[in-house]
């Protein structure tokens, strides 16, 4: 069996998260590592981040911010090595893991037919800086509920069969920001790539120097700023 995150063949990896910049913040170094290894990575983001305001962008209307964040996300994806970015463009902040969203996630999984699916943990209520965004939790819940039992079973959402979307179950599901991680990857080599990608989200960052300082401070406890080592952790479920 392949080591976690190191596959013998090229994998199609589908990343479904809530907002622009979530892939880079949650697991950008891992994604850069996989992209360099030649794996095909597809982003599918559920909102366009139209409420992602801070002290640096208060005057931008939501519609303009939405368009700007599309541009920023594609630029960040290019830094990571991701060639394909899609948006569902739900309204930021109002994501709900209802049957409508679950059906859409089943549709997306069957459409792209990934070997590996990556999302986030719906159980993570508290983040290191406060309360985890409800959109993050809703996205993770909808995606995981779509994976099992619906995406691989033709009896769920049979109308998708009429769209030419037969059942599909990913071989692996990777849950980022997990409250119960079981896989830790050393991504030290790709931490600077992660930072470069994050800096493309200019509307969200504000002060790039402070961002760099904050991100570089996240080295493991057994390393130092002079000899830093960085990790990203996941809960991984294997179906084959």
C-alpha positions in Angstrom: 0.0 0.0 0.0 1.2 3.5 -0.8 2.4 5.7 2.0 -0.1 8.4 2.9 0.2 11.2 0.4 2.8 9.4 -1.7 1.2 7.5 -4.6 2.7 5.3 -7.2 0.5 6.7 -9.9 -0.8 10.1 -10.9 -3.8 11.1 -8.8 -6.7 13.4 -9.5 -7.2 15.4 -6.4 -10.4 17.4 -5.9 -10.3 20.2 -3.2 -13.7 21.3 -2.0 -13.6 24.1 0.5 -15.7 27.2 1.4 -13.8 30.3 0.4 -11.0 31.7 -1.7 -7.7 31.4 0.3 -9.0 28.4 2.3 -6.9 25.9 0.2 -3.7 27.9 0.8 -4.3 28.6 4.5 -5.5 25.1 5.3 -3.1 23.0 3.4 -1.2 25.0 0.7 2.1 23.4 1.4 0.7 19.9 1.0 -1.0 20.9 -2.3 2.2 22.4 -3.6 4.0 19.2 -2.7 1.4 17.1 -4.6 1.5 19.4 -7.6 5.3 19.2 -7.9 4.9 15.4 -7.8 2.8 15.6 -10.9 -0.7 15.1 -9.5 -3.7 16.8 -11.0 -5.3 19.2 -8.5 -8.7 20.8 -9.0 -10.2 23.5 -6.7 -13.9 23.7 -6.2 -14.8 26.6 -3.9 -18.4 27.0 -2.6 -18.5 30.7 -2.1 -16.6 33.6 -3.7 -15.8 35.3 -0.4 -17.9 38.4 -1.1 -17.9 39.3 2.6 -14.2 38.9 3.2 -13.7 42.4 4.4 -11.0 43.8 6.7 -9.6 47.1 7.6 -7.9 47.3 4.2 -10.8 46.8 1.9 -13.9 48.3 3.7 -14.9 50.4 0.6 -15.1 47.5 -1.9 -18.7 46.4 -2.6 -19.5 42.7 -2.2 -19.9 42.1 -6.0 -16.6 43.7 -6.8 -14.9 41.8 -3.9 -16.3 38.6 -5.3 -14.8 39.2 -8.8 -11.5 40.3 -7.2 -11.3 37.1 -5.1 -11.8 35.0 -8.2 -8.8 36.6 -9.7 -6.7 36.3 -6.5 -7.6 32.7 -6.1 -6.6 31.8 -9.6 -3.3 33.6 -9.1 -2.7 31.7 -5.8 -3.6 28.4 -7.5 -1.0 29.1 -10.2 1.7 29.6 -7.5 0.7 26.2 -5.9 0.6 24.5 -9.3 -3.1 24.1 -9.6 -4.4 24.4 -13.2 -8.2 24.3 -12.6 -10.3 26.4 -10.3 -14.1 26.4 -10.1 -16.6 28.4 -8.0 -20.2 27.5 -6.9 -20.5 31.2 -5.9 -22.9 30.7 -3.0 -23.2 33.8 -0.8 -20.4 34.1 1.7 -21.5 33.5 5.3 -24.8 31.8 4.5 -23.6 28.3 3.6 -25.9 25.6 5.0 -25.2 21.8 4.8 -28.8 21.0 3.6 -29.9 18.4 1.1 -29.6 21.0 -1.8 -25.9 21.5 -1.0 -25.3 17.8 -0.4 -26.8 17.0 -3.9 -24.5 19.6 -5.4 -21.5 18.0 -3.7 -22.6 14.6 -5.0 -22.9 16.1 -8.5 -19.4 17.6 -8.2 -17.8 14.4 -7.0 -19.5 12.4 -9.8 -18.5 15.0 -12.3 -14.8 15.2 -11.5 -14.5 11.6 -10.3 -11.4 12.2 -8.1 -9.1 9.6 -6.7 -8.5 11.8 -3.7 -11.0 14.3 -2.2 -9.8 17.0 0.2 -12.1 19.1 2.4 -12.2 20.4 6.0 -13.4 19.2 9.4 -17.1 20.1 10.3 -16.4 19.3 13.9 -13.8 22.1 14.4 -15.8 24.7 16.2 -12.9 26.6 17.8 -9.8 27.7 15.7 -6.5 29.0 17.1 -7.7 32.5 16.7 -11.3 32.2 17.9 -14.4 30.6 16.4 -14.1 28.6 13.2 -16.1 30.2 10.3 -19.6 28.5 9.9 -19.0 28.2 6.2 -16.0 26.0 6.9 -18.0 23.7 9.0 -20.9 23.7 6.6 -18.6 22.9 3.6 -17.0 20.0 5.4 -20.3 18.6 6.6 -21.9 18.7 3.1 -18.9 17.2 1.4 -18.5 14.3 3.9 -22.2 13.6 3.8 -22.0 13.5 0.0 -19.1 11.1 0.1 -20.9 8.6 2.3 -23.3 7.3 1.6 -24.5 9.2 -1.5 -21.8 9.7 -4.1 -21.2 6.0 -4.6 -24.8 4.8 -4.5 -27.1 5.2 -7.5 -30.2 5.2 -5.3 -29.2 8.6 -3.9 -30.2 11.6 -6.1 -31.2 9.4 -9.1 -31.8 12.5 -11.1 -28.0 12.8 -11.4 -28.0 9.6 -13.5 -30.1 11.5 -16.1 -27.3 14.0 -16.2 -24.8 11.3 -17.1 -23.2 11.2 -13.7 -22.9 7.6 -12.5 -21.9 6.8 -8.9 -18.3 7.4 -7.8 -16.5 7.1 -4.5 -13.0 8.6 -4.0 -10.3 6.1 -2.9 -9.2 8.5 -0.2 -10.8 11.5 1.7 -8.4 14.0 3.3 -9.9 16.2 6.0 -7.8 19.3 6.8 -7.8 21.2 10.1 -9.0 18.0 11.7 -9.8 17.8 15.3 -8.7 14.1 15.1 -5.7 13.9 12.7 -4.2 10.6 11.9 -1.7 11.7 9.3 1.1 14.3 9.6 3.1 15.5 6.6 6.4 17.2 6.7 6.0 20.1 4.3 9.0 22.2 5.2 10.2 22.3 1.6 7.0 23.9 0.4 6.3 26.3 3.2 7.7 29.3 1.3 5.5 28.3 -1.7 2.5 28.4 0.7 3.4 31.9 1.8 3.9 33.1 -1.8 0.5 31.7 -2.7 -1.2 33.4 0.3 0.3 36.7 -0.6 -1.7 36.6 -3.8 -4.9 37.1 -1.7 -4.1 40.8 -1.4 -7.6 41.8 -0.5 -7.4 39.6 2.6 -3.9 40.0 3.7 -3.3 43.6 4.5 0.3 43.7 5.6 2.4 41.0 3.7 5.3 41.3 6.1 3.1 40.5 9.1 1.6 37.6 7.2 5.1 36.2 6.5 6.1 36.7 10.1 3.0 34.9 11.4 3.3 32.0 8.9 7.0 31.5 9.6 6.3 31.4 13.3 4.2 28.2 12.9 7.2 25.9 12.8 7.1 22.7 15.0 8.1 22.9 18.6 11.2 20.7 17.9 12.6 23.3 15.4 13.5 26.9 15.5 13.3 30.0 13.3 16.9 29.3 12.2 16.1 25.7 11.3 12.4 25.6 10.9 10.3 22.5 10.2 6.7 22.7 9.2 3.8 20.2 9.2 0.3 19.9 7.9 -2.1 17.5 9.6 -5.1 15.6 8.3 -7.7 12.9 9.0 -7.5 10.5 6.2 -10.2 7.9 5.3 -9.4 5.2 2.8 -12.0 3.4 0.8 -9.6 1.1 -1.1 
